[in-house]
Amino acid sequence: MSPARAVVIGAGIGGLAAALKLARAGLPVTVVESAEAPGGKMRSVPVDGTRIEAGPTVFTMRWVFDELLAECGTRLEERVRLRPASLLARHAWSREERLDLHADIDASADAIARFAGGAEAEGYRRFCARAAEVYRTLEGPFIRSGQTGPTGLAKRVGLTGIGDLWRIQPFATLWSGLKEYFRDPRMLQLFGRYATYCGASPFTAPATLMLVSHVEQAGVWTVDGGLSALAASIAELAVANGAEFRYGARVQEVLVSGGKVTGVALAGGERIRADIVVCNGDVAALGAGLLGRAVVPAGDRVARAERSLSAVTFCVRAETAGFPLAHHTVFFSRDYRAEFDTILRDRRLPPDPTVYVCAQDRSAEGAFAGGAERLLMLVNAPADGSERPLSATEIARCESNLKARLQACGLSLTRESPATVTTPDGFAALFPGSQGALYGRASQGWAATFKRPGARTKIPGLYLAGGSVHPGPGVPMAAQSGRLAAEAILADLGSTGRSGATAMPGGTSTR
């Protein structure tokens, strides 16, 4: 029999991983992407004659990519240049209050002891041990495995692992869990911020999200050219394995006939036949009918209150003074609970926001040759997207509040270029169905984790990948979702007798 034909909707990292694995297995694969380049949220934008990374900037869990590329006969370090970071991030609360976290636990503990006292340093060591335990408990049965419910997870860990599941505090919030290790409110704020990596509030996110801290402590790398360069490299490898890419093309409908997928229809009217379709868009787009009524049952309906955080981002070139930026620097607000209440309860931008700055011309430790530098500056925002676009006045006020927070910590910007700004409604336009939510469904409460759909859907031939599905948001997790989708497809094809063929060189089209 001829091999099954696959179409991947969206060249985000989940779609790229799925396309690469399927092409490597010999399936004819076409990736359809509405943008002009691969990457999805891993994107860069033009600013003042250069390009600035405007999406994810932290690279962790490299084992996902090591394994993906090893499966395809190559090595990650042969595709991109990685530099391990000895300094994970710099944190500031005022001109006098600064704290660096290091890849080395002892170095971080020493820094915390000087900053907040010996008790907080001892709490940090205990916290690291617990975060590592949470990660070890969930990596195999959850991150590496397909979607399941609480009962299924318990079966995967087995009788001997039930105690481990209970110890990771699945029913506690992250904020309450952190209080077992820290008393200093700044330490609670620092480690509570890891909830935002999943688009959630530390006051409602489950304590299991402390595993994010372990993921960073286990290794952070900077990528030459940024994460958009990593996406481009994965796309190139997929082409080398036989995949075709269609950029500037938007899928209007997933075609279904006889109860199973038959292909996709593009906005211009063209139809592409396929036996397999991998949707790498936000699953809320399917649930909202944006890809046709026939595939609505495969999607998700995420209520406004259940959406993850959005953001307002400012990409600029500027000269900086007064504060020693690292590659990753976080400037914390004075009242974290008030900040999240304003965003998630009042649905407004906070007057005193926490600000993340990625100084993209600096090393992880902050080394910089001087002059104007490329900066991504980000504040959290409600995901109300096209429902309530931000006004020009609100955006200007957000920028003013952002700079006030930087200046409170001593950082000033001069000779700024005009900023390239992305707001929640901008993200909603880039990623249809999301309303600007950058991480799909928010991780609120213990059950939210199990509400994310898995790779398989109710519609034969339709599969899901991306940050809005299992195992969750973030670059490595979204890539893992693509791996899981491809594995499910190949397993299902094997069970029905459809086989692959030898991969042939692919290509790229902008039609």
C-alpha positions as CSV (number, residue, x, y, z in Angstrom):
1,M,0.0,0.0,0.0
2,S,1.1,3.6,-0.6
3,P,2.2,5.4,2.6
4,A,-0.3,7.6,4.4
5,R,0.0,11.3,3.5
6,A,0.2,13.7,6.4
7,V,-0.5,17.5,6.7
8,V,0.8,19.4,9.7
9,I,-1.1,22.6,10.4
10,G,1.3,25.1,11.9
11,A,5.1,25.2,12.0
12,G,5.4,25.8,15.7
13,I,7.8,23.6,17.6
14,G,5.2,20.9,18.2
15,G,4.3,20.7,14.5
16,L,8.0,20.8,13.5
17,A,8.8,17.8,15.8
18,A,5.9,15.8,14.5
19,A,6.7,16.6,10.9
20,L,10.3,15.7,11.4
21,K,9.5,12.3,13.0
22,L,6.9,11.5,10.4
23,A,9.1,12.4,7.4
24,R,11.9,10.4,8.9
25,A,9.6,7.5,9.1
26,G,8.9,7.8,5.4
27,L,5.5,9.5,5.3
28,P,4.9,12.2,2.7
29,V,4.5,15.3,4.9
30,T,3.3,18.8,4.1
31,V,3.6,21.5,6.7
32,V,1.2,24.5,6.1
33,E,2.1,27.7,8.0
34,S,0.4,31.0,7.7
35,A,3.5,33.0,8.7
36,E,6.5,33.4,6.4
37,A,8.9,31.4,8.6
38,P,8.8,28.5,11.0
39,G,8.7,28.8,14.8
40,G,5.2,29.9,15.8
41,K,5.7,31.6,19.2
42,M,9.5,31.1,18.7
43,R,9.6,34.2,16.5
44,S,11.7,37.3,16.0
45,V,10.6,40.7,14.9
46,P,12.4,43.5,13.0
47,V,13.6,46.4,15.1
48,D,15.9,49.3,14.0
49,G,17.6,47.3,11.3
50,T,18.1,44.1,13.3
51,R,15.9,41.3,14.6
52,I,14.9,40.7,18.2
53,E,13.6,37.4,19.7
54,A,10.0,38.2,20.7
55,G,8.9,34.8,22.0
56,P,10.4,32.2,24.4
57,T,14.0,32.9,25.4
58,V,14.8,30.2,28.0
59,F,16.1,26.8,26.6
60,T,15.8,23.9,29.1
61,M,15.1,20.2,29.0
62,R,17.5,19.7,26.1
63,W,17.0,15.9,26.4
64,V,13.8,16.3,24.4
65,F,15.8,17.7,21.5
66,D,18.7,15.5,22.0
67,E,16.4,12.5,21.7
68,L,14.4,13.9,18.8
69,L,17.5,14.6,16.7
70,A,19.2,11.3,17.7
71,E,16.1,9.5,16.4
72,C,16.8,11.4,13.1
73,G,20.5,10.5,12.8
74,T,22.0,13.7,14.0
75,R,23.0,15.7,17.1
76,L,21.6,18.9,18.5
77,E,25.0,20.5,18.8
78,E,25.5,19.9,15.1
79,R,22.4,21.9,14.3
80,V,22.7,24.9,16.7
81,R,25.4,26.4,18.9
82,L,24.5,26.1,22.6
83,R,26.2,27.8,25.6
84,P,25.5,26.5,29.1
85,A,24.5,29.2,31.5
86,S,26.2,29.3,34.9
87,L,24.0,32.2,36.0
88,L,20.3,31.3,35.5
89,A,18.8,34.7,36.1
90,R,19.3,37.9,38.0
91,H,16.4,39.2,40.2
92,A,15.8,42.7,41.6
93,W,13.3,44.3,43.9
94,S,15.0,47.7,44.4
95,R,18.3,49.4,43.8
96,E,19.7,47.6,46.9
97,E,18.0,44.2,46.6
98,R,19.5,41.9,44.0
99,L,19.8,38.1,43.9
100,D,21.4,35.8,41.3
101,L,20.4,32.2,40.9
102,H,23.1,29.9,39.6
103,A,23.2,26.5,37.9
104,D,25.2,25.4,40.9
105,I,23.0,24.8,44.0
106,D,25.8,25.6,46.4
107,A,26.5,29.0,44.7
108,S,22.7,29.8,44.8
109,A,22.5,28.8,48.5
110,D,25.4,31.0,49.3
111,A,23.9,33.9,47.4
112,I,20.5,33.4,49.2
113,A,22.3,33.2,52.6
114,R,23.9,36.6,52.0
115,F,20.6,38.1,50.7
116,A,18.0,36.7,53.0
117,G,19.8,34.7,55.7
118,G,20.9,31.2,56.5
119,A,17.4,29.8,57.2
120,E,16.2,30.8,53.7
121,A,19.4,29.2,52.2
122,E,18.6,25.9,54.1
123,G,15.0,26.1,52.9
124,Y,16.3,26.5,49.4
125,R,18.3,23.3,49.6
126,R,15.2,21.4,50.9
127,F,13.1,23.0,48.1
128,C,15.6,21.9,45.4
129,A,15.4,18.3,46.7
130,R,11.6,18.4,46.7
131,A,11.4,20.0,43.2
132,A,13.8,17.3,41.9
133,E,11.5,14.6,43.5
134,V,8.4,16.1,41.8
135,Y,10.2,16.1,38.4
136,R,11.4,12.5,38.8
137,T,7.9,11.4,39.8
138,L,6.3,12.9,36.7
139,E,8.9,12.7,34.0
140,G,8.2,9.1,33.0
141,P,4.5,8.5,33.6
142,F,3.4,12.0,32.6
143,I,5.9,14.0,30.5
144,R,7.1,11.1,28.4
145,S,3.7,9.4,28.1
146,G,0.4,10.2,26.5
147,Q,-2.4,12.1,28.1
148,T,-4.2,10.4,31.0
149,G,-6.4,11.2,33.9
150,P,-5.6,10.9,37.6
151,T,-6.5,7.2,37.7
152,G,-4.3,6.5,34.7
153,L,-1.4,8.4,36.2
154,A,-1.7,6.4,39.4
155,K,-1.7,3.1,37.4
156,R,1.4,4.2,35.5
157,V,3.4,5.0,38.7
158,G,2.2,1.7,40.2
159,L,1.6,0.8,43.8
160,T,5.2,1.7,44.8
161,G,4.8,5.1,43.3
162,I,1.5,6.1,45.0
163,G,3.4,7.5,47.9
164,D,5.6,9.6,45.6
165,L,2.5,11.1,44.0
166,W,1.1,12.0,47.4
167,R,4.3,13.6,48.5
168,I,4.4,16.0,45.5
169,Q,1.4,17.8,46.9
170,P,-1.0,17.7,43.9
171,F,-3.8,19.4,45.9
172,A,-1.8,22.3,47.4
173,T,-1.2,25.6,45.6
174,L,2.4,26.5,44.6
175,W,2.3,29.5,47.0
176,S,1.2,27.5,50.0
177,G,3.7,24.7,49.1
178,L,6.6,27.3,48.9
179,K,5.8,28.4,52.5
180,E,7.2,25.1,53.7
181,Y,10.6,26.2,52.6
182,F,10.7,30.0,52.6
183,R,9.6,32.8,55.0
184,D,11.1,35.8,53.2
185,P,8.3,37.2,50.9
186,R,10.9,37.9,48.2
187,M,11.8,34.2,48.1
188,L,8.2,33.3,47.8
189,Q,7.9,35.8,44.9
190,L,11.0,34.5,43.1
191,F,10.0,30.8,43.2
192,G,6.3,31.5,42.8
193,R,7.1,33.2,39.5
194,Y,7.7,29.7,37.9
195,A,3.9,29.4,37.7
196,T,3.9,32.0,35.0
197,Y,6.0,29.7,32.8
198,C,2.7,27.8,32.4
199,G,0.7,31.0,32.3
200,A,-0.8,30.6,35.8
201,S,-0.9,32.5,39.1
202,P,1.2,31.1,41.9
203,F,-1.8,31.6,44.1
204,T,-3.9,29.1,42.2
205,A,-1.4,26.9,40.3
206,P,-0.7,23.4,41.8
207,A,2.4,22.9,43.9
208,T,3.7,20.4,41.4
209,L,4.8,23.3,39.3
210,M,7.8,23.6,41.5
211,L,9.3,21.1,39.1
212,V,9.9,24.1,36.8
213,S,12.5,25.3,39.2
214,H,14.3,21.9,39.0
215,V,14.2,22.0,35.2
216,E,16.0,25.3,35.2
217,Q,18.4,24.3,37.9
218,A,19.2,21.2,35.9
219,G,20.4,23.2,32.9
220,V,19.7,26.4,31.0
221,W,21.4,27.2,27.7
222,T,21.5,30.2,25.4
223,V,21.1,29.5,21.7
224,D,23.1,31.4,19.1
225,G,20.5,33.3,17.0
226,G,17.8,32.6,19.6
227,L,15.1,30.0,19.7
228,S,13.8,31.1,16.3
229,A,17.1,29.8,15.0
230,L,16.4,26.5,16.6
231,A,13.0,26.3,14.9
232,A,14.6,27.1,11.6
233,S,17.1,24.4,12.1
234,I,14.5,21.8,12.9
235,A,12.5,22.8,9.8
236,E,15.6,22.5,7.6
237,L,16.2,19.0,9.0
238,A,12.6,18.1,8.3
239,V,13.0,19.2,4.7
240,A,16.2,17.1,4.4
241,N,14.1,14.1,5.5
242,G,11.5,14.7,2.9
243,A,9.0,17.2,4.3
244,E,7.5,20.1,2.3
245,F,6.8,23.4,3.8
246,R,4.1,25.8,2.5
247,Y,4.6,29.3,4.1
248,G,2.1,32.1,3.8
249,A,-0.7,29.6,3.5
250,R,-3.6,29.5,5.9
251,V,-5.7,26.4,6.5
252,Q,-9.4,27.3,6.4
253,E,-10.9,23.9,7.1
254,V,-10.0,20.4,8.1
255,L,-11.9,18.2,5.6
256,V,-13.8,15.2,7.0
257,S,-15.7,12.6,4.9
258,G,-17.1,9.3,6.1
259,G,-16.2,10.2,9.7
260,K,-12.5,10.5,9.0
261,V,-10.0,13.1,7.9
262,T,-9.5,13.5,4.2
263,G,-7.3,16.6,4.0
264,V,-7.4,20.3,4.4
265,A,-8.7,23.3,2.5
266,L,-6.6,26.4,2.2
267,A,-8.0,30.0,2.4
268,G,-7.4,30.4,-1.4
269,G,-9.6,27.4,-2.2
270,E,-6.8,24.8,-2.7
271,R,-7.3,21.4,-1.2
272,I,-4.5,19.1,0.0
273,R,-5.4,15.5,0.3
274,A,-4.3,13.8,3.5
275,D,-4.9,10.7,5.5
276,I,-3.4,12.3,8.6
277,V,-3.8,15.8,9.9
278,V,-1.8,17.1,12.8
279,C,-3.2,20.4,14.2
280,N,-0.5,22.4,15.9
281,G,-2.7,25.4,16.5
282,D,-4.4,26.3,19.8
283,V,-7.0,23.6,20.5
284,A,-9.5,26.4,21.3
285,A,-9.5,27.2,17.5
286,L,-10.9,23.7,16.8
287,G,-13.5,24.0,19.6
288,A,-14.6,27.4,18.3
289,G,-15.1,26.0,14.8
290,L,-12.4,28.0,13.2
291,L,-11.2,25.0,11.2
292,G,-14.7,23.7,10.3
293,R,-17.7,22.4,12.1
294,A,-16.8,18.8,11.5
295,V,-13.8,18.9,13.8
296,V,-15.3,20.9,16.7
297,P,-15.6,17.8,18.8
298,A,-11.8,17.4,18.7
299,G,-11.2,20.9,20.2
300,D,-11.4,22.4,23.6
301,R,-13.6,25.2,24.9
302,V,-11.7,27.3,27.4
303,A,-13.7,29.8,29.4
304,R,-12.4,33.3,29.9
305,A,-11.5,32.6,33.5
306,E,-9.6,29.4,32.6
307,R,-7.3,31.0,30.0
308,S,-3.6,31.3,30.8
309,L,-1.9,34.6,30.9
310,S,-1.1,36.8,28.0
311,A,1.5,39.5,27.8
312,V,2.5,42.9,26.5
313,T,6.0,42.8,25.0
314,F,8.2,45.6,23.9
315,C,11.2,44.9,21.7
316,V,13.7,47.8,21.5
317,R,17.3,48.7,20.9
318,A,18.6,51.0,23.6
319,E,21.7,51.9,25.7
320,T,21.4,50.9,29.3
321,A,22.9,52.3,32.5
322,G,22.6,52.0,36.3
323,F,21.9,48.2,36.5
324,P,24.1,45.3,35.5
325,L,21.7,43.3,33.3
326,A,22.3,39.5,32.9
327,H,20.9,37.7,29.8
328,H,17.8,37.0,31.9
329,T,16.7,39.6,34.5
330,V,13.5,39.8,36.5
331,F,12.4,43.1,38.2
332,F,9.7,42.2,40.7
333,S,6.7,44.3,41.7
334,R,6.2,45.3,45.3
335,D,2.9,43.4,45.8
336,Y,2.7,40.1,43.9
337,R,-0.8,39.2,45.0
338,A,-2.2,42.6,44.0
339,E,-0.5,42.2,40.6
340,F,-2.2,38.9,39.9
341,D,-5.5,40.1,41.3
342,T,-5.4,43.0,38.9
343,I,-4.6,40.8,35.9
344,L,-6.9,37.8,36.6
345,R,-9.7,39.2,38.7
346,D,-10.0,42.8,37.4
347,R,-8.8,41.9,33.9
348,R,-6.6,45.0,33.7
349,L,-2.9,45.7,33.3
350,P,-1.2,46.1,36.7
351,P,0.0,49.6,37.7
352,D,3.2,48.1,39.2
353,P,4.1,45.1,37.0
354,T,6.8,42.5,37.3
355,V,9.0,43.0,34.3
356,Y,11.1,40.3,32.5
357,V,14.0,41.6,30.4
358,C,16.0,39.4,28.0
359,A,19.2,41.3,27.1
360,Q,19.9,39.4,23.9
361,D,23.4,40.7,23.2
362,R,24.7,39.7,26.6
363,S,26.1,36.4,27.8
364,A,24.2,34.5,30.5
365,E,26.4,36.1,33.1
366,G,25.9,39.6,31.6
367,A,29.1,40.1,29.6
368,F,28.5,42.8,26.9
369,A,30.7,44.8,24.6
370,G,28.7,48.0,25.1
371,G,26.6,50.3,23.0
372,A,23.0,49.8,22.0
373,E,21.6,46.4,22.8
374,R,18.6,44.3,21.9
375,L,16.0,44.0,24.6
376,L,12.8,42.1,25.0
377,M,10.8,43.5,27.9
378,L,7.6,41.6,29.0
379,V,4.8,42.1,31.5
380,N,1.9,39.7,32.1
381,A,-1.5,40.6,30.9
382,P,-5.1,39.2,30.8
383,A,-5.9,37.1,27.8
384,D,-8.9,39.0,26.5
385,G,-7.5,39.3,23.0
386,S,-10.0,40.6,20.4
387,E,-12.8,40.7,23.1
388,R,-11.1,43.8,24.6
389,P,-8.2,45.2,22.6
390,L,-5.9,47.5,24.6
391,S,-6.2,51.2,23.7
392,A,-3.2,53.3,22.7
393,T,-3.5,55.0,26.1
394,E,-3.4,51.7,28.0
395,I,-0.3,50.6,26.0
396,A,1.5,53.9,26.7
397,R,0.6,53.7,30.4
398,C,1.9,50.1,30.4
399,E,5.2,51.2,29.0
400,S,5.4,54.0,31.5
401,N,4.7,51.6,34.4
402,L,7.2,49.1,33.1
403,K,10.0,51.8,32.9
404,A,9.1,53.0,36.4
405,R,9.7,49.5,37.7
406,L,13.0,49.3,35.9
407,Q,14.0,52.8,37.3
408,A,13.0,51.8,40.8
409,C,15.8,49.1,40.5
410,G,18.3,51.5,39.0
411,L,18.0,50.7,35.3
412,S,17.6,53.5,32.8
413,L,17.2,53.3,29.0
414,T,18.5,55.9,26.6
415,R,18.7,56.3,22.9
416,E,15.8,54.0,22.4
417,S,14.6,52.9,19.0
418,P,10.9,52.8,18.4
419,A,9.5,49.7,20.1
420,T,7.8,46.8,18.3
421,V,4.9,46.1,20.6
422,T,2.8,43.0,20.8
423,T,-0.4,43.0,22.9
424,P,-2.9,40.3,23.8
425,D,-5.0,41.2,20.8
426,G,-1.9,40.9,18.7
427,F,-1.2,37.5,20.0
428,A,-4.8,36.6,19.4
429,A,-4.4,37.5,15.8
430,L,-1.2,35.5,15.5
431,F,-2.6,32.4,17.1
432,P,-6.3,32.1,16.3
433,G,-8.7,30.8,18.9
434,S,-6.3,31.7,21.8
435,Q,-7.7,35.2,22.6
436,G,-4.0,35.9,23.4
437,A,-3.6,33.2,26.0
438,L,0.1,32.1,25.4
439,Y,-0.1,28.7,27.2
440,G,-3.6,27.4,26.4
441,R,-5.6,26.4,29.5
442,A,-4.2,27.8,32.7
443,S,-2.8,25.4,35.2
444,Q,-5.3,26.4,37.9
445,G,-5.9,23.7,40.5
446,W,-4.8,20.0,40.4
447,A,-7.4,18.9,37.8
448,A,-6.4,21.5,35.1
449,T,-3.4,19.4,34.1
450,F,-5.7,16.5,33.1
451,K,-8.1,18.7,31.1
452,R,-5.5,19.2,28.3
453,P,-6.3,16.9,25.4
454,G,-3.8,14.3,24.2
455,A,-2.5,13.6,20.7
456,R,-5.4,11.4,19.6
457,T,-8.8,12.8,19.0
458,K,-12.3,11.4,18.5
459,I,-11.9,11.9,14.7
460,P,-9.9,9.2,12.9
461,G,-6.8,10.7,11.3
462,L,-6.8,14.0,13.3
463,Y,-4.1,14.4,15.9
464,L,-3.0,17.3,18.1
465,A,0.3,18.9,19.1
466,G,1.5,22.1,20.6
467,G,1.6,24.0,23.9
468,S,-2.2,23.8,24.5
469,V,-2.2,20.0,24.6
470,H,-0.5,17.4,26.8
471,P,2.1,17.5,28.3
472,G,1.8,21.3,28.5
473,P,3.3,24.7,27.5
474,G,6.8,25.7,27.0
475,V,9.3,25.0,24.2
476,P,10.5,21.5,25.3
477,M,7.0,20.4,26.4
478,A,5.4,21.5,23.1
479,A,8.2,19.7,21.2
480,Q,7.5,16.6,23.3
481,S,3.8,16.9,22.3
482,G,4.9,16.7,18.7
483,R,6.9,13.6,19.4
484,L,4.0,12.0,21.1
485,A,1.7,12.9,18.3
486,A,4.0,11.3,15.7
487,E,4.5,8.2,17.9
488,A,0.7,7.8,18.2
489,I,0.3,8.2,14.4
490,L,2.9,5.6,13.6
491,A,1.5,3.2,16.1
492,D,-2.0,3.6,14.7
493,L,-0.8,3.2,11.2
494,G,1.1,0.1,12.2
495,S,-2.1,-1.4,13.7
496,T,-4.0,-0.8,10.5
497,G,-1.3,-2.0,8.2
498,R,-0.4,1.3,6.6
499,S,3.3,1.5,6.2
500,G,5.9,4.2,5.5
501,A,8.3,4.4,2.6
502,T,11.8,5.7,2.1
503,A,12.0,9.4,2.7
504,M,12.8,11.6,-0.3
505,P,14.2,15.1,-0.3
506,G,11.5,17.7,0.5
507,G,11.3,21.4,-0.2
508,T,9.9,24.7,0.7
509,S,7.2,26.7,-1.1
510,T,5.8,30.1,-0.4
511,R,2.7,29.6,-2.5
